[in-house]
């Protein structure tokens, strides 16, 4: 089979990327939840017929890295031969290339003249998917069954439309079925949009050429990643960072990486990390691989396309029984966006003396999550899932940016006007947390302050915030930034709140989050 024209490969590459971007746009504009409409906690991707990632939106890196495995794992339990044009499957369980249960995937196979050529994959974080606590984050969960509803691969649609029986089963197990139905239908619509665009690409360029181009894209990314690794000095490099708690006697939980660079290949050994923890900060091997893939791109210093080929030169090792391979029944809600971030920080520390010009000091590598659930008179719920950025870590050539997000997350905060229009909450303050950044030749960025006043009789709160105890680190002698802080003002008294808790708020309570500053870079002059 001949190699397709290089220019045509680029045209198809951009067509695949545009397809994924359009999927995200359809989902954002069609969804009901502010978490999807405003914050953008969603991702879109296209894979080849074997499940190899070939196109992605400019979405959330931790999602997209895991989506490189989502369809591959699905095909192990749902053979492609059983799929038909018009089908769409829904699932969220971790063993199928997944992460935490709130991230629900809708997958649509795409056929051309009866031949399977690709898959369209939509991932959306649902604000609630059942479980013990509203919002489906339970800090003290001992297993996955306390967290949320587990959905194995189920047929949510076919050529005749939406499978109403499966839809009704799902809606009967969530606290906000109206928003859930809107979000799910938006995901189905997004994958149908991708199907149309892929069919157009095949009609314009030929199906065989389309398939060859996807194979060529994998090969090109592999070659670029190998060249980037080859440019790094051979050696063994080790780094570590810590989660605030979850280790023995609730001490900080260690995240350790041992990187071996040998020629044009790299091994990332995470087996020295903590054992399975007793809270919701465990995660799946797929999230560990996602974090490593992101860190490897930073190490490369290249803006290469992330697809299946770029993963080929990387070997990623996790240990059974560890926080990254805790078993299928472990609680994993927070590990998706908290524990994954510690991998990136550990990699950066390992490579600090090798590629300092490519790295930032520590920043708000946490979701900074406050989830607020309001019980309604009709016994339904309204869910606000709100994430908070902080100060970016400084770099060798500039200070850190204030009030931003870094690394594996790429979501926005929800505008105060949207919160106040949809929930019994008033945003009383939003400001920069001046002086939160660490000192150095270049200072870390400042964090944010946001205060919420409860206007409902009761409001159920989940906090999921790291960098409360262990602050963002400095690099090259820079000082750490200030850590996160959470406060509750009730009846004139202020008390500190834990970074991982579930509690019930009362009318007129004021909840305040002060986010971390970034670490500084370089030894301070004074």
SETORTOR-665540 format. One record per residue (C-alpha): residue number from 1; x, y, z; residue in three letters. Coordinates in Angstrom, 2 decimals. Each point is the difference from the previous one (the first is absolute). Example, Ala and Ser with C-alpha at 12.3 -4.5 7.8 and 13.67 -1.06 7.14 Angstrom:
// SETORTOR-665540
  num        u        v        w  residuo
    1    12.30    -4.50     7.80      ALA
    2     1.37     3.44    -0.66      SER
END
This chain:
// SETORTOR-665540
  num        u        v        w  residuo
    1     0.00     0.00     0.00      UNK
    2     1.51     3.34    -1.04      UNK
    3     0.65     2.83     2.42      UNK
    4    -2.57     2.80    -0.45      UNK
    5     1.11     3.44    -1.13      UNK
    6     1.47     2.03     2.89      UNK
    7    -2.21     3.00    -0.68      UNK
    8    -3.10    -2.17    -0.10      UNK
    9     0.97    -1.57     3.34      UNK
   10     0.14     3.50     1.49      UNK
   11    -3.39     0.87    -1.47      UNK
   12    -1.54    -3.11     1.56      UNK
   13     1.79     0.65     3.30      UNK
   14    -1.55     3.44     0.21      UNK
   15    -3.34    -1.45    -1.06      UNK
   16     0.13    -2.45     2.91      UNK
   17     0.95     2.75     2.44      UNK
   18    -2.80     2.22    -1.31      UNK
   19    -2.43    -2.89     0.41      UNK
   20     0.93    -0.40     3.66      UNK
   21    -0.20     3.77     0.53      UNK
   22    -3.48     0.08    -1.51      UNK
   23    -1.07    -2.85     2.27      UNK
   24     0.99     2.05     3.05      UNK
   25    -1.79     3.05    -1.38      UNK
   26    -3.22    -1.97    -0.55      UNK
   27     0.19    -1.41     3.52      UNK
   28     0.74     3.37     1.60      UNK
   29    -2.89     1.71    -1.78      UNK
   30    -2.50    -2.81     0.56      UNK
   31     0.68    -1.15     3.57      UNK
   32    -2.14     1.02     2.96      UNK
   33     2.53    -0.07     2.84      UNK
   34     1.97     3.21     0.62      UNK
   35     2.98    -2.28     0.60      UNK
   36    -0.05    -0.86    -3.70      UNK
   37    -1.47     3.22    -1.43      UNK
   38     2.19     2.41     1.94      UNK
   39     2.95    -1.85     1.57      UNK
   40     0.57    -2.35    -2.95      UNK
   41     0.70    -3.18     1.97      UNK
   42    -0.15    -2.16    -3.12      UNK
   43     2.20    -1.42    -2.74      UNK
   44    -0.41    -1.38    -3.51      UNK
   45     2.10    -2.36    -2.09      UNK
   46     0.09    -2.09    -3.15      UNK
   47     1.74    -3.38    -0.18      UNK
   48     0.76    -2.39    -2.83      UNK
   49    -1.84    -3.30    -0.34      UNK
   50     2.36    -1.66     2.52      UNK
   51    -0.53     2.73     2.60      UNK
   52     3.26     1.86    -0.59      UNK
   53    -0.42     3.71     0.72      UNK
   54     0.37     2.12    -3.17      UNK
   55    -1.87     3.25     0.65      UNK
   56    -0.85     2.00     3.10      UNK
   57    -1.51     3.29     1.02      UNK
   58     1.79     2.71     1.94      UNK
   59    -1.55    -1.36     3.14      UNK
   60     1.28    -1.54     3.24      UNK
   61     3.36    -1.83    -0.19      UNK
   62    -0.78    -2.52     2.74      UNK
   63    -3.17    -1.03    -1.88      UNK
   64     1.67    -0.18    -3.37      UNK
   65     2.92    -2.09     1.22      UNK
   66    -2.36    -2.58     1.49      UNK
   67    -2.13     0.04    -3.16      UNK
   68     2.98    -1.47    -1.82      UNK
   69    -0.97    -3.26     1.74      UNK
   70    -3.78     0.32     0.35      UNK
   71    -1.06    -1.52    -3.32      UNK
   72     2.81    -2.58    -0.01      UNK
   73    -1.22    -1.36     3.33      UNK
   74    -3.63     0.14    -1.12      UNK
   75     0.78    -2.19    -3.02      UNK
   76     1.30    -2.71     2.33      UNK
   77    -3.49    -0.50     1.43      UNK
   78    -2.23     1.25    -2.86      UNK
   79     1.41    -1.35    -3.28      UNK
   80    -0.16     2.28    -3.00      UNK
   81    -1.84    -2.75    -1.90      UNK
   82    -3.04     0.54     2.25      UNK
   83    -0.26     3.71    -0.85      UNK
   84    -2.21     1.53    -2.70      UNK
   85    -0.39     3.40    -1.68      UNK
   86    -1.91     2.37     2.26      UNK
   87     1.04    -1.70     3.23      UNK
   88     1.22     1.95     3.02      UNK
   89     1.21    -1.50     3.27      UNK
   90     0.15     1.58     3.45      UNK
   91     2.26    -1.02     2.90      UNK
   92     2.08     1.36     2.85      UNK
   93     1.71    -2.89     1.79      UNK
   94     3.71     0.43     0.65      UNK
   95     1.34    -3.30    -1.35      UNK
   96    -1.08     1.00    -3.53      UNK
   97     2.63     2.67    -0.49      UNK
   98    -1.78     2.22     2.47      UNK
   99     0.58     2.33     2.87      UNK
  100    -2.56     1.02     2.63      UNK
  101    -3.66    -0.90    -0.37      UNK
  102    -1.25     3.56    -0.55      UNK
  103     1.78     0.00    -3.38      UNK
  104    -2.57    -1.69    -2.24      UNK
  105     1.00    -1.08    -3.50      UNK
  106    -2.21    -0.31    -3.09      UNK
  107     1.67    -1.89    -2.85      UNK
  108    -1.32    -0.21    -3.57      UNK
  109     1.50    -2.32    -2.63      UNK
  110     0.21     1.56    -3.46      UNK
  111    -0.56    -2.20    -3.04      UNK
  112     0.57     0.71    -3.70      UNK
  113    -1.67    -2.47    -2.36      UNK
  114    -0.21    -2.51     2.82      UNK
  115     3.68     0.35     0.96      UNK
  116     0.88     1.30     3.48      UNK
  117     2.46     2.89    -0.50      UNK
  118    -0.03     1.99     3.25      UNK
  119    -1.61     0.73     3.36      UNK
  120    -1.33     3.31     1.33      UNK
  121     0.46     0.34     3.75      UNK
  122    -1.69     2.58     2.26      UNK
  123     0.92     0.29     3.68      UNK
  124    -1.94     2.24     2.39      UNK
  125     0.24     0.42     3.74      UNK
  126    -3.51    -0.42     1.40      UNK
  127    -0.58     2.14     3.14      UNK
  128    -1.74    -2.95     1.66      UNK
  129    -0.11    -3.67    -0.84      UNK
  130    -1.53    -1.43     3.15      UNK
  131     1.89    -1.46     2.94      UNK
  132     0.15     0.80     3.69      UNK
  133     0.37     3.79    -0.14      UNK
  134    -1.53     2.59    -2.34      UNK
  135     2.50     0.70    -2.75      UNK
  136     1.46    -3.54     0.19      UNK
  137     3.17     0.99     1.88      UNK
  138     0.19    -1.68     3.41      UNK
  139     3.29     0.72     1.75      UNK
  140    -0.20    -2.98     2.37      UNK
  141    -1.11    -2.51    -2.62      UNK
  142     1.46    -3.43     0.67      UNK
  143    -0.85    -1.30    -3.47      UNK
  144    -1.38     1.06    -3.35      UNK
  145    -3.57    -1.02     0.87      UNK
  146    -0.24     2.90     2.46      UNK
  147     0.98     2.46    -2.69      UNK
  148    -2.38    -0.28    -2.92      UNK
  149    -2.01    -2.18    -2.36      UNK
  150     2.17    -2.31    -2.06      UNK
  151    -1.02    -0.26    -3.66      UNK
  152     1.40    -2.87    -2.08      UNK
  153    -0.17     0.38    -3.79      UNK
  154    -3.69     0.42    -0.86      UNK
  155    -1.69     0.88    -3.31      UNK
  156    -1.25     3.55     0.49      UNK
  157    -0.98     0.50    -3.67      UNK
  158    -0.31    -1.79    -3.34      UNK
  159    -1.15     0.85    -3.50      UNK
  160    -3.56     0.42     1.32      UNK
  161     0.91     2.58     2.63      UNK
  162     0.60     0.13     3.75      UNK
  163    -0.44    -3.20     2.01      UNK
  164    -2.70     1.21     2.39      UNK
  165     0.30    -3.00     2.35      UNK
  166     3.69     0.62     0.66      UNK
  167    -0.62     3.74     0.28      UNK
  168    -2.74    -0.50     2.59      UNK
  169     2.20    -2.38     2.00      UNK
  170     2.73     2.63     0.18      UNK
  171    -2.35     2.88     0.85      UNK
  172    -1.53    -2.04     2.84      UNK
  173     3.42    -0.13     1.69      UNK
  174     1.13     3.65    -0.08      UNK
  175    -1.09     2.94     2.15      UNK
  176    -0.58     2.51    -2.80      UNK
  177    -1.60    -2.02    -2.81      UNK
  178    -1.05     3.05    -2.03      UNK
  179     3.57     1.34    -0.32      UNK
  180     1.35    -3.53    -0.43      UNK
  181    -2.30    -0.72    -2.93      UNK
  182     0.97     3.23    -1.71      UNK
  183     3.70    -0.68     0.47      UNK
  184    -0.27    -3.57    -1.29      UNK
  185    -2.01     0.97    -3.08      UNK
  186     2.62     2.68    -0.71      UNK
  187     2.72    -2.66     0.10      UNK
  188    -1.95    -2.19    -2.41      UNK
  189    -0.45     2.98    -2.32      UNK
  190     3.73     0.78     0.17      UNK
  191     0.94    -3.50    -1.14      UNK
  192    -2.58     0.16    -2.82      UNK
  193     1.63     3.24    -1.16      UNK
  194     3.38    -1.71    -0.07      UNK
  195    -1.45    -2.87    -2.02      UNK
  196    -1.18     2.43    -2.68      UNK
  197     3.38     1.72    -0.18      UNK
  198     1.90    -3.28    -0.28      UNK
  199    -2.31    -1.17    -2.79      UNK
  200     0.69     3.29    -1.80      UNK
  201     3.77    -0.50     0.32      UNK
  202    -0.28    -3.51    -1.42      UNK
  203    -2.25     1.15    -2.87      UNK
  204     2.37     2.85    -0.89      UNK
  205     3.32    -1.85     0.21      UNK
  206    -0.95    -3.67    -0.27      UNK
  207    -0.45    -2.48     2.83      UNK
  208     3.28    -1.82    -0.64      UNK
  209     1.90     3.29    -0.03      UNK
  210    -1.70     1.04     3.27      UNK
  211     1.05    -3.25     1.69      UNK
  212     3.56     0.24    -1.35      UNK
  213     0.27     3.59     1.20      UNK
  214    -0.93    -0.99     3.55      UNK
  215     2.70    -2.69    -0.02      UNK
  216     2.49     2.52    -1.30      UNK
  217    -0.90     2.46     2.77      UNK
  218     0.86    -2.62     2.61      UNK
  219     3.36    -0.65    -1.66      UNK
  220     0.84     3.71    -0.22      UNK
  221    -0.77     0.60     3.68      UNK
  222     2.04    -3.03     0.99      UNK
  223     2.98     1.28    -1.97      UNK
  224    -0.29     3.46     1.55      UNK
  225    -0.23    -1.37     3.55      UNK
  226     2.98    -2.27    -0.58      UNK
  227     2.05     2.92    -1.31      UNK
  228    -0.95     2.08     3.04      UNK
  229     1.01    -2.75     2.43      UNK
  230     3.25    -0.61    -1.88      UNK
  231     0.90     3.66     0.55      UNK
  232    -0.15    -0.49     3.80      UNK
  233     3.09    -1.34     1.78      UNK
  234    -0.13    -3.70     0.82      UNK
  235    -0.29    -0.66     3.70      UNK
  236    -2.22    -0.80     2.96      UNK
  237    -1.87     2.88     1.65      UNK
  238    -2.19    -0.17     3.09      UNK
  239    -2.55     2.40     1.42      UNK
  240    -2.75    -0.04     2.58      UNK
  241    -2.85     2.08     1.29      UNK
  242    -2.75    -0.62     2.55      UNK
  243    -3.74     0.16     0.37      UNK
  244    -1.01     1.85     3.15      UNK
  245    -1.30    -3.16     1.71      UNK
  246    -1.16    -3.57    -0.55      UNK
  247     3.26    -1.75     0.90      UNK
  248     0.57    -2.15     3.12      UNK
  249    -1.62     1.68     3.03      UNK
  250    -1.33     2.56    -2.48      UNK
  251     3.49     1.34    -0.66      UNK
  252     0.83     1.48    -3.43      UNK
  253    -0.19    -2.63    -2.75      UNK
  254     3.17    -0.35    -2.08      UNK
  255    -0.02     0.25    -3.79      UNK
  256     3.33    -1.13    -1.44      UNK
  257     1.28    -0.33    -3.55      UNK
  258     3.20    -1.57    -1.27      UNK
  259     0.71     1.08    -3.58      UNK
  260     2.45    -1.95    -2.14      UNK
  261     1.05     1.61    -3.28      UNK
  262     1.72    -2.44    -2.35      UNK
  263     0.45     1.08    -3.59      UNK
  264    -3.35     0.83    -1.54      UNK
  265    -2.13    -1.67     2.68      UNK
  266    -1.02     1.01     3.52      UNK
  267    -1.25    -2.04     2.94      UNK
  268    -2.08     1.57     2.78      UNK
  269    -0.13    -2.27     3.05      UNK
  270    -2.67     1.06     2.52      UNK
  271     0.21    -3.16     2.11      UNK
  272     1.73     1.82     2.87      UNK
  273    -3.15     2.01     0.70      UNK
  274    -2.35    -0.44     2.94      UNK
  275    -2.16    -3.07     0.49      UNK
  276    -3.76     0.30    -0.55      UNK
  277    -1.28     2.79     2.22      UNK
  278    -3.07    -0.04     2.21      UNK
  279    -1.70     3.01    -1.57      UNK
  280    -1.15     0.94    -3.52      UNK
  281     3.48     0.87    -1.34      UNK
  282     0.75    -3.35    -1.62      UNK
  283    -0.10    -0.06    -3.78      UNK
  284     0.20    -2.32    -2.99      UNK
  285     3.11    -1.01    -1.98      UNK
  286    -1.49     1.87    -2.96      UNK
  287     0.11     3.31     1.88      UNK
  288     3.60    -0.73     0.98      UNK
  289     0.82    -0.55    -3.68      UNK
  290    -1.85     3.18    -0.93      UNK
  291     2.09     2.04     2.45      UNK
  292     3.24    -1.53    -1.25      UNK
  293    -0.95     0.66    -3.64      UNK
  294    -0.61     3.66     0.84      UNK
  295     3.28     0.29     1.93      UNK
  296     1.89    -1.66    -2.86      UNK
  297    -1.31     2.64    -2.40      UNK
  298     1.26     2.73     2.33      UNK
  299     3.36    -1.75     0.23      UNK
  300     0.17    -0.14    -3.80      UNK
  301    -0.29     3.76    -0.39      UNK
  302    -2.05    -0.59    -3.15      UNK
  303    -3.60     0.78    -0.87      UNK
  304    -0.57    -3.43    -1.47      UNK
  305    -3.36    -1.58    -0.69      UNK
  306    -1.09    -2.32     2.79      UNK
  307    -1.09    -3.27    -1.55      UNK
  308     0.62    -3.70     0.31      UNK
  309     3.39     0.21    -1.71      UNK
  310     1.41     2.44     2.56      UNK
  311    -0.56    -2.60     2.72      UNK
  312     2.00    -2.76    -1.68      UNK
  313     3.47     1.06     1.28      UNK
  314    -1.30     0.28     3.60      UNK
  315    -0.09    -2.82     2.54      UNK
  316    -2.12     0.75     3.05      UNK
  317     0.16    -2.27     3.05      UNK
  318    -2.54    -0.10     2.83      UNK
  319    -0.10    -2.45     2.90      UNK
  320    -3.03    -2.15     0.92      UNK
  321    -1.29     1.13     3.38      UNK
  322     1.39     3.51    -0.39      UNK
  323    -1.88     3.28    -0.20      UNK
  324     0.26    -0.27    -3.82      UNK
  325    -1.17    -3.60    -0.22      UNK
  326    -2.25    -0.40     3.05      UNK
  327    -2.40    -2.58    -1.41      UNK
  328    -3.33     0.43    -1.74      UNK
  329    -2.01     0.68     3.19      UNK
  330     2.10     2.87     1.40      UNK
  331    -1.37     3.50     0.55      UNK
  332     1.45     2.18    -2.78      UNK
  333    -2.08     3.20    -0.23      UNK
  334     2.81     2.41     0.96      UNK
  335     2.92    -1.91    -1.47      UNK
  336    -1.09     1.04    -3.47      UNK
  337     1.11     3.61     0.49      UNK
  338     2.00    -0.01     3.24      UNK
  339     2.29    -3.05    -0.04      UNK
  340     0.66     0.35    -3.72      UNK
  341     1.36     3.49     0.60      UNK
  342     2.55    -1.31     2.50      UNK
  343     1.48    -2.17    -2.77      UNK
  344     0.69     3.11    -2.07      UNK
  345     1.57     1.75     2.98      UNK
  346     2.17    -3.04     0.75      UNK
  347     1.17    -0.13    -3.63      UNK
  348     0.84     3.71     0.04      UNK
  349     2.05    -0.43     3.16      UNK
  350     1.82    -2.96    -1.55      UNK
  351     0.92     2.04    -3.08      UNK
  352     0.71     3.31     1.77      UNK
  353     3.74    -0.07    -0.72      UNK
  354    -0.35    -1.42    -3.52      UNK
  355    -2.54     2.27    -1.71      UNK
  356    -0.56     2.95     2.38      UNK
  357    -0.98     2.31    -2.85      UNK
  358    -3.04    -2.16    -0.82      UNK
  359    -1.44    -0.23     3.51      UNK
  360    -2.11     2.14     2.29      UNK
  361     0.19     0.03     3.78      UNK
  362    -2.93    -1.49     1.92      UNK
  363    -3.45     1.48    -0.57      UNK
  364    -3.69    -0.74     0.66      UNK
  365     0.33    -3.64    -0.99      UNK
  366    -3.38    -0.87     1.53      UNK
  367    -3.62     0.38    -1.01      UNK
  368    -0.59     2.34     2.92      UNK
  369    -3.48    -1.51     0.00      UNK
  370    -3.00     1.20     1.99      UNK
  371    -3.12    -1.96    -0.94      UNK
  372    -3.25     1.46     1.36      UNK
  373    -3.28    -1.92    -0.20      UNK
  374    -3.33     1.70     0.72      UNK
  375    -3.03    -2.20     0.88      UNK
  376    -3.13     1.24    -1.77      UNK
  377    -3.65    -0.13     1.17      UNK
  378    -0.86    -2.63    -2.64      UNK
  379     2.76    -2.25     1.49      UNK
  380     2.34     0.54    -2.94      UNK
  381     3.35     1.76     0.36      UNK
  382     1.97     2.81    -1.60      UNK
  383     3.71    -0.62    -0.25      UNK
  384     2.77     2.57    -0.17      UNK
  385     3.41    -1.53    -0.71      UNK
  386     2.44     2.88     0.25      UNK
  387     3.76    -0.19    -0.56      UNK
  388     2.53     2.65     0.95      UNK
  389     3.39     0.85    -1.46      UNK
  390     2.89     1.71     1.72      UNK
  391     3.41     1.48    -0.66      UNK
  392     2.14    -1.54    -2.73      UNK
  393     3.55    -0.96     0.91      UNK
  394     2.73     2.31    -1.25      UNK
  395     2.33    -0.97    -2.85      UNK
  396     3.65     0.66    -0.73      UNK
  397    -0.89     3.07    -2.08      UNK
  398    -3.16     1.45     1.54      UNK
  399    -2.25     0.15     3.07      UNK
  400    -3.04    -2.22     0.35      UNK
  401    -3.45     1.09    -1.16      UNK
  402    -2.63     0.72     2.63      UNK
  403    -3.41    -1.70     0.16      UNK
  404     0.45    -2.79    -2.53      UNK
  405     0.03    -3.77    -0.35      UNK
  406     2.94    -2.19    -0.94      UNK
  407     0.90    -3.39    -1.43      UNK
  408    -2.67    -2.66    -0.33      UNK
  409    -3.12     2.10     0.52      UNK
  410    -1.36     2.58    -2.39      UNK
  411    -3.30     1.14     1.48      UNK
  412    -1.35     3.47     0.78      UNK
  413    -1.75     1.25     3.08      UNK
  414    -3.74     0.59    -0.16      UNK
  415    -0.87     3.71    -0.28      UNK
  416    -1.53     1.46     3.15      UNK
  417    -3.06     1.09    -1.99      UNK
  418    -0.65    -3.58    -1.14      UNK
  419     0.35    -1.34     3.54      UNK
  420    -2.38     2.58     1.45      UNK
  421    -2.55    -0.56    -2.79      UNK
  422    -0.07    -3.78     0.45      UNK
  423     0.64    -0.67     3.69      UNK
  424    -0.95     1.36     3.43      UNK
  425     3.52     1.38     0.36      UNK
  426     1.41     3.51    -0.05      UNK
  427     3.64     0.53    -1.01      UNK
  428     1.04     2.63     2.53      UNK
  429     3.62     0.43    -0.97      UNK
  430     2.33    -0.81    -2.84      UNK
  431     3.51     1.39     0.15      UNK
  432     3.68    -0.67    -0.57      UNK
  433     1.76    -1.39     3.07      UNK
  434     2.85     2.49     0.04      UNK
  435     3.36    -1.18     1.23      UNK
  436    -0.81    -3.72    -0.32      UNK
  437     2.77    -0.70    -2.52      UNK
  438     3.38    -1.26     1.19      UNK
  439     3.06     2.21    -0.24      UNK
  440     2.96    -0.48    -2.31      UNK
  441     1.79     1.64    -2.88      UNK
  442    -3.45    -0.37    -1.56      UNK
  443    -3.00    -0.11     2.36      UNK
  444    -2.78    -2.51    -0.16      UNK
  445    -3.43     1.18    -1.05      UNK
  446    -2.66     0.98     2.53      UNK
  447    -3.05    -2.06     0.82      UNK
  448    -3.67     0.94     0.20      UNK
  449    -2.55     0.60     2.74      UNK
  450    -3.66    -0.89    -0.47      UNK
  451    -2.78     0.10     2.60      UNK
  452    -3.44    -1.63    -0.29      UNK
  453    -2.96     0.85     2.26      UNK
  454    -2.63    -2.75     0.36      UNK
  455    -3.56     1.26    -0.58      UNK
  456    -1.75    -3.39     0.27      UNK
  457    -1.08    -1.66     3.28      UNK
  458     2.66    -2.68    -0.56      UNK
  459     2.79    -0.58    -2.50      UNK
  460     2.11    -3.16    -0.26      UNK
  461     3.71     0.70    -0.42      UNK
  462     2.86    -2.11    -1.32      UNK
  463     3.54     1.36     0.10      UNK
  464     2.72    -1.63    -2.07      UNK
  465     3.08     2.18     0.23      UNK
  466     3.68    -0.90     0.07      UNK
  467     2.94     2.33     0.79      UNK
  468    -1.63     0.75     3.36      UNK
  469     2.90    -1.43     2.02      UNK
  470     2.86    -0.34    -2.49      UNK
  471     0.34     3.29    -1.92      UNK
  472     1.01     0.39    -3.65      UNK
  473     3.77    -0.41    -0.21      UNK
  474     2.59     2.40    -1.33      UNK
  475     2.65    -0.93    -2.56      UNK
  476     3.71     0.88    -0.14      UNK
  477    -0.09     1.47     3.50      UNK
  478    -3.36     1.73    -0.33      UNK
  479    -2.32     0.13     3.01      UNK
  480    -3.30    -1.88     0.25      UNK
  481    -3.32     1.75    -0.46      UNK
  482    -2.64     0.26     2.68      UNK
  483    -2.25    -3.09     0.29      UNK
  484    -3.77    -0.12    -0.51      UNK
  485    -2.27     0.91     2.91      UNK
  486    -3.74    -0.59     0.54      UNK
  487    -2.10     1.87     2.54      UNK
  488    -3.55    -0.20     1.30      UNK
  489    -1.57     3.10     1.58      UNK
  490    -3.05    -0.92     2.08      UNK
  491    -1.68     2.17     2.64      UNK
  492     2.97     2.33     0.20      UNK
  493     2.56    -2.78     0.48      UNK
  494     2.62    -1.05    -2.58      UNK
  495     1.26    -3.60    -0.13      UNK
  496     2.36    -1.78    -2.37      UNK
  497    -1.38    -2.77    -2.23      UNK
  498     1.89    -3.08    -1.14      UNK
  499     0.99    -0.32    -3.64      UNK
  500    -1.83    -3.33    -0.28      UNK
  501    -3.31    -0.03     1.79      UNK
  502    -3.77    -0.33    -0.29      UNK
  503    -2.20     2.21     2.15      UNK
  504    -3.39     1.74     0.08      UNK
  505    -0.05     3.80    -0.12      UNK
  506    -2.75     2.17     1.45      UNK
  507    -1.81     3.13    -1.12      UNK
  508     2.26     3.09     0.14      UNK
  509     3.23    -2.00     0.28      UNK
  510     2.87     1.54    -1.94      UNK
  511     2.51    -2.35    -1.60      UNK
  512     3.32     1.54    -1.07      UNK
  513     2.75    -1.55    -2.08      UNK
  514     3.49     1.53    -0.16      UNK
  515     1.97    -1.76    -2.71      UNK
  516     3.72    -0.62    -0.04      UNK
  517     2.71     2.16    -1.44      UNK
  518     2.56    -1.36    -2.42      UNK
  519     3.54    -0.90     0.96      UNK
  520     2.82     2.38    -0.80      UNK
  521     2.91    -0.67    -2.38      UNK
  522     3.61     0.72     0.88      UNK
  523     1.56     1.04     3.29      UNK
  524    -1.41     3.33     1.23      UNK
  525     2.38     2.94    -0.16      UNK
  526    -0.67     0.87     3.63      UNK
END
